[in-house]
Amino acid sequence: MPEVSAPEWDDFLSCFPDAHVLQTTAWGELKTAFGWQPVRLISHHPQGGRIGAQVLFRPLPFGLSLAYLPKGPIGEGQPDLGSSFWSPLWHEVDELCRARRAIFLKVEPDIWERPDQNLDRRAAPAGFRLGRQDIQPPRTLLVDLTGDEEAVLARMKQKTRYNIRLALKKGVLVSPSADFIAFHRLLMQTGQREDFGVHSLEYYRRAYELFYPRAECELFLAEFEGQPLAGLMVFARGSRAWYFYGASSEAHREKMPSYLLQWEAMRWARAHGCSTYDLWGVPDVDEQTLEAHFTSRSDGLWGVYRFKRGFGGQLRRAQGPWDRVYNPWLYALYCRWIAFRRPQE
């Protein structure tokens, strides 16, 4: 089985500078600290060249496990993951998953759906089933960072540009920080207010320790007169940047600190050579529905869409999730659990 070490995986990824940050060794090490086990595989496709995947395993009782492949596999290949191009890799992945008694493998590929593709017509590649649960948010907004700063600002909504300048005028200061206690306090406030889960303080600190030395992460805090008002963690690799974690307090919201915070994160991403900034998560519906209802809905990701849309990003949806099943009986129980749980969310 072609398992490779972390340094060997880093060497492989050096050939793919735009591979997703969730496929990096640093991300695997982060998940290791919180219950997952990364395994990295490299194989060869029939046309020559290498293809690979970092698979995460979550141990379960009785020696079973769950397997997850986030934003992969990696290779200069065809978008159809069911094609013969990827067959050597899936053969190795199947052997690995069976050896670890995985119930199924969930794959969320780093591939965008076509803009004209209807959700009802999505079809899983050969060997996969269309999954019933997403791990990462499938739909997002991609902000174009090309051109000079005025060009980036010009693509935003007028009100968003106004709010960025208002925050500057009102004395909001945004700067890099390592104050994870303040950041986590903001996250806890936001999670309670918006009803979403928050990782432990150590999770965010560990992510920073892994990615910051690689110049692939920064923590920004927005403050007014020394009081933290909002914070975010931004990640970057190759030409792409991602806004994964953000939070804000109720204090001084009229000073629009979150708008200036995002703008400074975008400026940081531009300085690191990024041409796109992924706002990472909006409601999973089409643009017409989003625009028709964002003023009247605030549940789930609707509230953040109202904020994120102002930055002028292009709406995109990732393909998948796709499940590769190894234990049909236990997988059926999992699907029933998802069906039972979903109406309660």
Secondary structure as the mmCIF struct_conf table of DSSP 4:
data_model
#
loop_
_struct_conf.conf_type_id
_struct_conf.id
_struct_conf.beg_label_comp_id
_struct_conf.beg_label_asym_id
_struct_conf.beg_label_seq_id
_struct_conf.end_label_comp_id
_struct_conf.end_label_asym_id
_struct_conf.end_label_seq_id
STRN STRN1 GLU A 3 VAL A 4
HELX_RH_AL_P HELX_RH_AL_P1 ALA A 6 LEU A 13
TURN_TY1_P TURN_TY1_P1 SER A 14 CYS A 15
TURN_TY1_P TURN_TY1_P2 PRO A 17 ASP A 18
BEND BEND1 ALA A 19 ALA A 19
HELX_RH_3T_P HELX_RH_3T_P1 VAL A 21 GLN A 23
BEND BEND2 THR A 24 THR A 24
HELX_RH_AL_P HELX_RH_AL_P2 THR A 25 THR A 32
TURN_TY1_P TURN_TY1_P3 ALA A 33 GLY A 35
STRN STRN2 GLN A 37 HIS A 44
TURN_TY1_P TURN_TY1_P4 PRO A 46 GLN A 47
BEND BEND3 GLY A 48 GLY A 49
STRN STRN3 ARG A 50 PRO A 59
HELX_RH_3T_P HELX_RH_3T_P2 PRO A 61 GLY A 63
STRN STRN4 SER A 65 PRO A 70
TURN_TY1_P TURN_TY1_P5 LYS A 71 LYS A 71
STRN STRN5 ILE A 74 ILE A 74
BEND BEND4 GLY A 75 GLU A 76
BEND BEND5 PRO A 79 PRO A 79
TURN_TY1_P TURN_TY1_P6 LEU A 81 GLY A 82
BEND BEND6 SER A 83 SER A 83
HELX_RH_3T_P HELX_RH_3T_P3 SER A 84 TRP A 86
HELX_RH_AL_P HELX_RH_AL_P3 SER A 87 ALA A 99
TURN_TY1_P TURN_TY1_P7 ARG A 100 ARG A 101
STRN STRN6 ALA A 102 GLU A 108
BEND BEND7 ASP A 110 ASP A 110
STRN STRN7 TRP A 112 TRP A 112
HELX_LH_PP_P HELX_LH_PP_P1 GLU A 113 ARG A 114
TURN_TY1_P TURN_TY1_P8 PRO A 115 ASP A 116
HELX_RH_3T_P HELX_RH_3T_P4 LEU A 119 ARG A 121
HELX_LH_PP_P HELX_LH_PP_P2 ALA A 124 PRO A 125
TURN_TY1_P TURN_TY1_P9 ALA A 126 GLY A 127
STRN STRN8 ARG A 129 LEU A 130
BEND BEND8 ARG A 132 ARG A 132
BEND BEND9 ILE A 135 GLN A 136
BEND BEND10 PRO A 138 PRO A 138
STRN STRN9 ARG A 139 ASP A 144
BEND BEND11 GLY A 147 GLY A 147
HELX_RH_AL_P HELX_RH_AL_P4 GLU A 149 ALA A 154
TURN_TY1_P TURN_TY1_P10 ARG A 155 ARG A 155
BEND BEND12 MET A 156 MET A 156
HELX_RH_AL_P HELX_RH_AL_P5 GLN A 158 LYS A 169
TURN_TY1_P TURN_TY1_P11 LYS A 170 GLY A 171
STRN STRN10 LEU A 173 PRO A 176
HELX_RH_AL_P HELX_RH_AL_P6 PHE A 180 GLU A 194
TURN_TY1_P TURN_TY1_P12 ASP A 195 ASP A 195
HELX_RH_AL_P HELX_RH_AL_P7 LEU A 201 PHE A 211
HELX_RH_3T_P HELX_RH_3T_P5 TYR A 212 ARG A 214
TURN_TY1_P TURN_TY1_P13 ALA A 215 ALA A 215
STRN STRN11 CYS A 217 PHE A 224
TURN_TY1_P TURN_TY1_P14 GLU A 225 GLY A 226
STRN STRN12 GLN A 227 ARG A 237
TURN_TY1_P TURN_TY1_P15 GLY A 238 SER A 239
STRN STRN13 ARG A 240 SER A 248
BEND BEND13 GLU A 250 GLU A 250
TURN_TY1_P TURN_TY1_P16 ALA A 251 HIS A 252
HELX_RH_3T_P HELX_RH_3T_P6 ARG A 253 LYS A 255
HELX_RH_AL_P HELX_RH_AL_P8 PRO A 257 ALA A 271
TURN_TY1_P TURN_TY1_P17 HIS A 272 GLY A 273
BEND BEND14 SER A 275 SER A 275
STRN STRN14 THR A 276 ASP A 278
BEND BEND15 ASP A 284 VAL A 285
HELX_RH_AL_P HELX_RH_AL_P9 GLU A 287 HIS A 293
TURN_TY1_P TURN_TY1_P18 PHE A 294 SER A 296
BEND BEND16 ASP A 299 ASP A 299
TURN_TY1_P TURN_TY1_P19 GLY A 300 LEU A 301
HELX_RH_AL_P HELX_RH_AL_P10 TRP A 302 LYS A 308
HELX_RH_3T_P HELX_RH_3T_P7 ARG A 309 PHE A 311
HELX_LH_PP_P HELX_LH_PP_P3 GLY A 313 GLY A 313
STRN STRN15 GLN A 314 ARG A 317
STRN STRN16 ALA A 318 ALA A 318
STRN STRN17 TRP A 322 VAL A 325
BEND BEND17 TYR A 326 TYR A 326
HELX_RH_AL_P HELX_RH_AL_P11 PRO A 328 ARG A 341
HELX_RH_3T_P HELX_RH_3T_P8 ARG A 342 GLN A 344
#
